[in-house]
Amino acid sequence: MIGWRISTQFNQFWLKFNAYINIMVNNLPSVAILLLRGLEGCGVTTYCRHLKAYYDFIGAKCEIFVLQEKKIGRGDTSTDINTTSFNFNERVSLVNRINSEFDLTLVFSVPAKSFSDEIKNRYVEEILIKLKQPKWMVNLDHHMLSFSRNASYKEAIEACDGVLCYSLNETKSGFVNWLKKNDVKTTIKNIDNFIHVPFLEDKIFLDREDRKKRIIYAGRAVAWKRGSLSLNLHKFAAKRKFISEMIGFERSIAGFTQLNNYEGKLTWFTDNNFYKAIKGPSAFSSARINNQLFDYLDEIGQDPDLMYVIGSYDYKRGLQRISESGFAIHSRSFEHNNLDYGNNFEFQGLEAALLTIPIFHRHFLNTVTLPNSTTTLRQTGVFLSIDDDNRHLKEGGPQVLEAEKFVSLLEETWNDVTEYYRMRRTSVDLIKTFYSSEVVVPKLISKLT
């Protein structure tokens, strides 16, 4: 562990040195980030979090402006982010400030159709069109159902110089197809995910010691994330004394559908001694309460025979929870739902790969390649793979293929501390080499200015 800490200090120095070189060579512009739907506590927020963290790290200027007109779910999961809030009646001063202080604007979210008529009908004309410097819309949603909820989205995109999205491939339910159907006239470029490693460096360690024998899932309940594979795997994992925990699994229609499939089949963690009674899975949607619940679970310990399902969590506390776990399952798959990965990790996948041994879906590993390469992630031999039978949620949800054999592999890896260390080392090295902020951000910004 001492050698790793020394290596970490050197890495910090080297990252910062490279960052200064980047800003001098590339002359990175100052960036204004607009979140016109509010602070949502999702992948959009995380992208902004890591982009600003990189800019702060190298001493460049980046500010996140958040429209505060409607209470947004999961807002309390992102208390770590430094943002500037504004109301719609302050739009003139906002526009004037951005025009005078920033070189580039990135619009990461727009008002939803549920916002007030004043905002929906006027934000394009009175904010976006009046911004004079280069401005780009950013769409990080995968499915048409998500971005179809945006108000005046066609007009907003066309008011910008172009739009960034994960995938440039046209799929039935994807963004490019939506642009085509709505005859949106714009320039389309892809955007790559990255992670600012120094932001979570203090939680990265390679040894197995001090970790819990736990398989954690950190993510929302949307079906394509396949969180229910954690539910399906639980009984097999319990036989080998693995704790099964899901965090961020909110109380939504999709979440309850998946949980209901296992009602009476799994024993949920419940408790009457916590300061609020826990009567079933995902009992609380408050990140503040769930932070206290994490403390409580650490104090009383966890039972492998119980299934732990917890709702929204504070971002940094969630990272800590992952880093304390032996494995993290990130099983999203676009194999059967007319979507495309855009050759990208999700942030939760990058976090898992940096903080513990990650488990990815077979289709993801077989499909996504290393940047500017034909080498698939599976061919790197770095990550563990899980697969399922694609059973519909109405039929009980997807079932893990060869579940007992898979958990046996986890047990072997857990018991072999040398192999565990090797897998951690190769995983961290791969993410730092290809997906770190100092590698991705300068290339991204150079496409926009």
N, C-alpha and C positions, 0 to 999 in steps of 0.2 A: 504493500500500500504506500510506503514512503517513496519508492521509486516512481510510482504512478503520480503522486502529488508533485514531485519534482518535474516530471514530464508535463503535467498540467500547467505548471507555472511557465515552463518554456513555451508550451502551446499558446498560452495567453499572450506572451511577448510576441511570438511569431505571427499570430493572428492580427495583433494590433499593428505590427510593422507592415504586414501585407495590406492592411486596411488603409494605412496612411499612403502607401504607394498607390493604391487604387484611387484614392481621392485626388492625389496629385496628377496621376496619369490620365484618369478619366474625367477629372473635374466634375464630380458628381453634383448635380443641381440640387438646390434646396427643394424640399417636397412638402406640399400640403396634402394631407389625406382627409377626404370628406366621408363621413359616415352619416348619411342623411336618413337612415332608418333608426339611428340610435346605436348604443353599445349593446350588441346582441349576445356576446359570449360564445361565439361559434368559430368556425374556421376563418371567416372574414376577419373577426377580431384578432385571431391569432396571427394571421398574416400581417396585419397592421402592427401588432405587438412586436413581432420579430423584425419587421422593416425599420421601425423606429428605434429598436434596440441596437440594430447595426449602425444606423446613422448617429445615434448618441455615442456609440463606442468609438467611432472615428472622429467625433467632434464636428460632424456636419449637421445641417439644420433640417429637421423634420418635425412637423406638428400635426396632431390628429384633432380634427374639428368634428364634434358630435352634435347633431341636431337633437335637442331634448324637447320633444313635443308629445311623446306617447311612451308609456311604460312598456318596456320590452322584456320578455322573458329571458332568464339567465344573465341579466345585467350584473347581479352580485357575484358572478364568477370571475369578473375581470377587474377587481379592485386594484390590481397591481399596475394598471396602465395609466400613464399621465396623459390626460386629454384636456381639450378646451371645449367646454359646452357652450352652445348658443341657442337662442330661440329664433323662430322664424321672423319675428319682428326686428331682429338684429341682422338681417341678411345684408343690408347695404354696407354696414361697417365690416361684416365678414368679407364680402367681395372686395372692398377697398383694401383691406389688410392683406388678403392673399395676393391681389394684383401688385401690391407695392413691395411685398416681402419674399415672395416665393417664385421659383423658376418653373415649377411643374406641379400640376394637381392630379391626384389619383382619386377617382370617385369609386369607392369600394361598395357603397350601398346607396339606394334611393328610397324615397318614401313608399310605403306599401299602399295598396288600394284602400286600406282601412283608415288611412290618415284623413285629416280634415280636408274639405274641398279646397280651402284656401291654399294649403300646402301642395296638394296633388295637382292643382290647376296652374300653379304659379312658380313652382321651384325651378323648372327648366328655364323659363324666360328670365326669372329674377335672380337666379344664382348661376346656373351653368353657363348660359349664353353670355353673361356679363364677365365671366372670367377670361382674361385676355391672353394669359400665357398658355403653353401647351397643356392640354388636359385629356386624360384617358379614362374611359369607363372600365371598371374591372368587374367581371362576372366570375365568381368562384362557385356558383351553384351548378350542380350536375344535371338536375332533372327539370324538365319544362314546368312541372307543377310548382316548383320553387320560384323561378324568375317570372312566371306568368302572374305572380301576385304583385309585381312591381307596378307602381303608378306611372303612366306616361313614359314607359321604358323605351319605346321606339324613339320618341322625341328626345329623350335624355341622351341616348347613345349617339344620335345624329348631331346633337349639340356639341359633342366631344370630337377630338381629332381621330379617335379610333376606340376600339374595345379590345381588352385583353381577356382571354379565357383559357381554361385548361386544355381543351381539345379542339383542334381544327377539323376533326373528322365529322362528317355528317351522319348522325344516328337518329333514329326515329324520335327519341325523347330528349335529345340533346340540344345544346344552345345554338349551334350552327344551323340546325334545321329550323329552329324558332326564328332566327334572323332571316332566313330565306322565306319562310311562310309569311312573315310580316313585312317583307320587302324593305328591310332596314338597310339603308345606304351608309356604309361605314367601312373603315379599314380594320381588319381582324388580325390580331397577332396572338401567339400563345404566351402564356405566363407559366413559369416554373416555380414549384414550391422549394423552399429552403428553410433552414433553421439557423438561428444565430446561436451558435454553440456556447459562447461565454454566458449567455442568459441563463443556462442551466448547468454550467460546468461543475458547480459545487455539488450536483446530484449525480454526476457520472463517476462510477467506480466499477472496476472490472471483476473483483473477487466475488465469490458467492457468500462469503461470511457476512453476517449481519442482515442478510435477506431472509424474508419469510418464505416458507414453502407454499407459495401462493401463485395461482394463475389469475391474472387480473384482466378485465376488459374495461377500457376507458373510452366511452363513446355514447352517442345518442342511440335512440331505439329504432331509427329508420331501418326498414327491412333489409336494404342492400348492404348495410354494414354487417349484417348477419351476427348480431350480438347473441341471438338465440342459440348459436353453436356453443356458447359458454354454458347455457342452461342444459343443453343436451349432453355436454361433456362432464357435467358435475358428478354424477354418480360413479362414473369410471375413475374420475380424479380422486374422489373421496376414498375409494378403496385403497389408494396408495398414499392417503393422508395429505393430499394437496387441498389447500383452501381455495374455494372458488368465490371470486368477488367481481361484481360489476359496478362501476361508478359512472355517473353521468346518464344513466338509463332513466330518462324522465317519464313522468306519468302522462303519456300521450296515448292516442288510439293505437298506434303501432306498438307502443310499449306494452299496453295491457293485452293486446292480442297475443303477443309472444309469451307474456307471463301466464295468461290464461291457459295456454297449451300445456303448461306444466303444473297447473293447479292440481293438488292431490297426488302428484308424482314426485315432487321435490318438497323437502322440508325447509320453508323459508326461515330466515333469522327473524325472530320477534323478541321483544324485550319490554318488561314493565318497570325496570329499574333505571333506565335512562330518564333524564328529566322530562322527556316527552315519550309517551307510550309508542312503541314501534309495533304496529299491528300486522304488517305485511311488507312485501317488497316495495322499494322506492317510496318510502313513507313520507319523505320530506322533499320539497322542491327548493328549499332555501339552502344556498351554499354555506351560509353562516352556521345553520343548525348541523349540516352534514360535516362541517369541519369539527364540531364538537363531538359528533358521532364517531369520527375517525379516532379522536383521542380516547373516547370511551372503549372502542373496540381494541385499541392498543393496550389499554389498561386491563381489560377482562380476558383478552385473548379470543381467538376464533376457533370454531369447531369445524373440522373438515366435512362433517355430515350435514351442516347447514349451508344453505345457499344465501349469500349476502348480495342484495341488490340495493344500491344506494343512488339517490338522485343527483342533482347538480352539485358541482364541487368547485371550490376556488382553484383557479388555474395552477398556481404554484404549489398548492397543497396536493393537487392531483398528481403533479409531476413527482412530488416526494413519495406519494403512495406507490406509483409505478416503480420508482427506483428501489423501493424496499421489497418489491415482489420478485420472485424467481423467474417468472415468465409473464409476458403480456401478449394477449391474443388480439390481433387486429385483422379481422377476417372478412373485410369488405370484398365483394365480388360483383363485377358488372357483366358476368358471363351471359346472363339470361334476361337482362332488363333494358336492352337497347341504349346503353350508355357506354362511354369510353373513358379510360383512365387518363388520357392525354399524356401518357408516359410519365405520370407523376405519382409520388407518394402523397397520402394525406398527412397533415401535421401529426395526427395521433400515431401514424405509422413511424414517422421520423423520431418522435419522442420515444416510442417503444424501443426502437433500434439503438438509441443512444443510452437509454436508462436501464435496460434489462435485456433478456433474450426474447426477441419478438417472434410471434407466430403469425404468418401471413397465409392468405388463401392460395391454394394451388393455381387458380386461374390468374390471379394477380402476378404471382412470381413467374408464370410461364409467358405472360403478355408484356409486362413492362421491362424495358431494357435500360442499361446504364446510359446516361446522357451521351449523345453522339457516338453510339455504339450499337452493334447488333447482339451484344451479350445480354441475355435475359438475366433477371435477378436470380432465377433458379440456377442458372449456369455458374453464378459466382460461388455457389455452395455455402453461402454465409447464413442463410435464414432457414428456419423450420417452416414446414408446410402442412396445412390442414385442408381437408376436402370434405364435401358433403354431397348428398343425393338430390339437392335442389327441390326438396319436397315443399309444396306450397304451404303458407301459414294456415290456410283453412284445413289442411290435412295434417296439422301437427307441427309444421315448420321443418326446415332442413335438419337432417340427421348426419352426424359426423360419421364418415366412412372409416372403418377399422379403428374405432375409438379406443378400444382396449390396447391395441398395438401402438397407437399414437401416445397414449398416456405412459405406456411402458418406455417409450423413447424419452419422454420427459423425465421419467424416473432415473433412467440411465445417465442422462445429461446432468441431472441434479446431483447424483451421487459421485460423479467424476469431476472433481474440482478443477483438475487441469483442463479437461475438455470444456467445462463451463467458462473458464477464464479465456480460452482460445476463442470460443464463439463470441464472447463479449468483445474481445479485442478486435476481431475482424469486422464485427458489426459496426462498432464505433469508428474504426478507420474508414470503412466504406462511406458512411454518412458524412464524415468530415471531408473526405476527398471530393465527393461529387455534389453534395447537397448543402454545404455550409454557406453562410451569408456572403463571405468574402469571395466565394467562387461565383455565386449566382447573381447577386444584386447588381454589381457593376455592368454585367452583360445585359440584364433586364433594363436598367435605366438607360443604357446607351441606345436601346431600340426606340426610345420614346422622345428623344431630344435631338 
